[in-house]
Amino acid sequence: MKTATFLKLNDGWNAEPNDPDEHVAVNANAVELTFFLNPWAYDAAEGQVGRLIFTESARWRLGPTNDEGWYRGQCRYGRLAPGWGEFYEIIGPDPLVGQSNDWHELEPVGTGDRHFLFYLRDNTFECIAADWSFRR
């Protein structure tokens, strides 16, 4: 049986590791995640905001697991994802996607079926969408 693979998407940027102060805004089926960028490991000013914009989104969630839970294997992808604190696209069969019950379904429903996953300091963000972009 083929398993899901994790494609790392954050190249040259990442969320602030101590307090990313993440927020989600929804406009129809567009989802925007804002967070402070990591100025210590990447080219970013302290307090600079990053934006992930997801188009044609079907659903999203922002909730637990934090880094401690991930390292203890207490999250769905803790033993599968290559590393904590990264932004991934999950490609292939994903039998674990339905195990969270805190998804926000969007109206009108988007047409996207790509699964995006971002591990932040104290939360995990996921979005099922057609595409994504990043802006500073």
NORCORZI-V414304 format. One record per residue. N is the residue number from 1. RES is the residue in one small letter. SS is DSSP state (hx for helix, st for strand, lp for the rest). NEAR is the number of other ideal C-beta (glycine too) atoms within 12 Angstrom. D_LAST is the distance of its C-alpha to the last C-alpha in Angstrom with 1 decimal. Layout:
n=N res=RES ss=SS near=NEAR d_last=D_LAST
n=N res=RES ss=SS near=NEAR d_last=D_LAST
//
This chain:
n=1 res=m ss=lp near=6 d_last=39.5
n=2 res=k ss=lp near=9 d_last=36.1
n=3 res=t ss=lp near=15 d_last=33.3
n=4 res=a ss=lp near=23 d_last=29.6
n=5 res=t ss=st near=18 d_last=27.3
n=6 res=f ss=st near=26 d_last=23.8
n=7 res=l ss=st near=21 d_last=21.3
n=8 res=k ss=st near=24 d_last=18.5
n=9 res=l ss=lp near=26 d_last=15.2
n=10 res=n ss=lp near=29 d_last=12.7
n=11 res=d ss=lp near=12 d_last=13.1
n=12 res=g ss=lp near=16 d_last=11.8
n=13 res=w ss=lp near=30 d_last=9.6
n=14 res=n ss=lp near=32 d_last=11.0
n=15 res=a ss=st near=41 d_last=11.4
n=16 res=e ss=lp near=29 d_last=13.2
n=17 res=p ss=lp near=23 d_last=16.8
n=18 res=n ss=lp near=17 d_last=18.8
n=19 res=d ss=lp near=17 d_last=17.2
n=20 res=p ss=lp near=35 d_last=13.9
n=21 res=d ss=lp near=21 d_last=15.0
n=22 res=e ss=lp near=29 d_last=14.0
n=23 res=h ss=st near=21 d_last=14.7
n=24 res=v ss=st near=30 d_last=15.5
n=25 res=a ss=st near=19 d_last=16.0
n=26 res=v ss=st near=26 d_last=18.3
n=27 res=n ss=st near=16 d_last=19.3
n=28 res=a ss=lp near=16 d_last=22.3
n=29 res=n ss=lp near=28 d_last=21.3
n=30 res=a ss=st near=28 d_last=17.5
n=31 res=v ss=st near=40 d_last=15.9
n=32 res=e ss=st near=30 d_last=12.4
n=33 res=l ss=st near=39 d_last=11.7
n=34 res=t ss=st near=27 d_last=9.5
n=35 res=f ss=st near=39 d_last=9.9
n=36 res=f ss=st near=30 d_last=9.6
n=37 res=l ss=st near=32 d_last=8.5
n=38 res=n ss=lp near=30 d_last=11.7
n=39 res=p ss=lp near=22 d_last=12.3
n=40 res=w ss=lp near=15 d_last=15.8
n=41 res=a ss=lp near=15 d_last=15.6
n=42 res=y ss=lp near=21 d_last=12.5
n=43 res=d ss=lp near=15 d_last=10.9
n=44 res=a ss=lp near=23 d_last=8.9
n=45 res=a ss=lp near=15 d_last=10.4
n=46 res=e ss=lp near=14 d_last=12.3
n=47 res=g ss=lp near=16 d_last=11.1
n=48 res=q ss=lp near=22 d_last=7.4
n=49 res=v ss=st near=26 d_last=6.0
n=50 res=g ss=st near=35 d_last=4.6
n=51 res=r ss=st near=25 d_last=6.2
n=52 res=l ss=st near=42 d_last=9.0
n=53 res=i ss=st near=27 d_last=11.1
n=54 res=f ss=st near=40 d_last=14.7
n=55 res=t ss=st near=25 d_last=17.3
n=56 res=e ss=lp near=24 d_last=21.0
n=57 res=s ss=lp near=41 d_last=20.8
n=58 res=a ss=lp near=31 d_last=24.3
n=59 res=r ss=st near=32 d_last=23.6
n=60 res=w ss=st near=36 d_last=21.3
n=61 res=r ss=st near=33 d_last=22.0
n=62 res=l ss=st near=32 d_last=20.6
n=63 res=g ss=st near=23 d_last=23.4
n=64 res=p ss=lp near=22 d_last=25.2
n=65 res=t ss=lp near=32 d_last=25.5
n=66 res=n ss=lp near=22 d_last=24.3
n=67 res=d ss=hx near=25 d_last=24.5
n=68 res=e ss=hx near=16 d_last=28.2
n=69 res=g ss=hx near=21 d_last=29.1
n=70 res=w ss=hx near=29 d_last=27.4
n=71 res=y ss=hx near=17 d_last=29.3
n=72 res=r ss=lp near=13 d_last=32.5
n=73 res=g ss=lp near=15 d_last=32.1
n=74 res=q ss=lp near=16 d_last=31.8
n=75 res=c ss=lp near=27 d_last=29.1
n=76 res=r ss=lp near=29 d_last=29.6
n=77 res=y ss=lp near=33 d_last=27.7
n=78 res=g ss=lp near=23 d_last=28.5
n=79 res=r ss=lp near=15 d_last=31.0
n=80 res=l ss=lp near=22 d_last=29.2
n=81 res=a ss=lp near=32 d_last=25.5
n=82 res=p ss=lp near=20 d_last=25.2
n=83 res=g ss=lp near=19 d_last=23.3
n=84 res=w ss=lp near=31 d_last=21.9
n=85 res=g ss=lp near=32 d_last=18.2
n=86 res=e ss=lp near=30 d_last=16.9
n=87 res=f ss=st near=38 d_last=15.4
n=88 res=y ss=st near=31 d_last=18.3
n=89 res=e ss=st near=31 d_last=20.0
n=90 res=i ss=st near=32 d_last=23.6
n=91 res=i ss=st near=19 d_last=25.9
n=92 res=g ss=lp near=18 d_last=29.5
n=93 res=p ss=lp near=14 d_last=31.9
n=94 res=d ss=lp near=28 d_last=30.5
n=95 res=p ss=lp near=16 d_last=33.3
n=96 res=l ss=lp near=21 d_last=31.3
n=97 res=v ss=hx near=25 d_last=28.8
n=98 res=g ss=hx near=15 d_last=31.4
n=99 res=q ss=hx near=15 d_last=32.2
n=100 res=s ss=lp near=25 d_last=29.7
n=101 res=n ss=lp near=12 d_last=31.1
n=102 res=d ss=lp near=18 d_last=28.1
n=103 res=w ss=lp near=22 d_last=26.4
n=104 res=h ss=st near=25 d_last=25.4
n=105 res=e ss=st near=18 d_last=26.8
n=106 res=l ss=lp near=27 d_last=25.3
n=107 res=e ss=lp near=13 d_last=27.4
n=108 res=p ss=lp near=14 d_last=27.6
n=109 res=v ss=lp near=18 d_last=27.3
n=110 res=g ss=lp near=28 d_last=24.7
n=111 res=t ss=lp near=16 d_last=26.1
n=112 res=g ss=lp near=25 d_last=23.7
n=113 res=d ss=lp near=21 d_last=25.3
n=114 res=r ss=st near=29 d_last=22.7
n=115 res=h ss=st near=40 d_last=22.2
n=116 res=f ss=st near=42 d_last=18.8
n=117 res=l ss=st near=48 d_last=19.0
n=118 res=f ss=st near=43 d_last=16.6
n=119 res=y ss=st near=41 d_last=18.5
n=120 res=l ss=lp near=39 d_last=17.1
n=121 res=r ss=lp near=28 d_last=19.4
n=122 res=d ss=lp near=26 d_last=21.7
n=123 res=n ss=lp near=30 d_last=20.8
n=124 res=t ss=st near=37 d_last=20.4
n=125 res=f ss=st near=42 d_last=18.3
n=126 res=e ss=st near=45 d_last=19.8
n=127 res=c ss=st near=43 d_last=19.5
n=128 res=i ss=st near=36 d_last=21.9
n=129 res=a ss=st near=34 d_last=20.4
n=130 res=a ss=lp near=24 d_last=20.9
n=131 res=d ss=st near=24 d_last=17.4
n=132 res=w ss=st near=34 d_last=13.8
n=133 res=s ss=st near=19 d_last=10.5
n=134 res=f ss=st near=26 d_last=7.0
n=135 res=r ss=st near=16 d_last=3.8
n=136 res=r ss=lp near=20 d_last=0.0
//
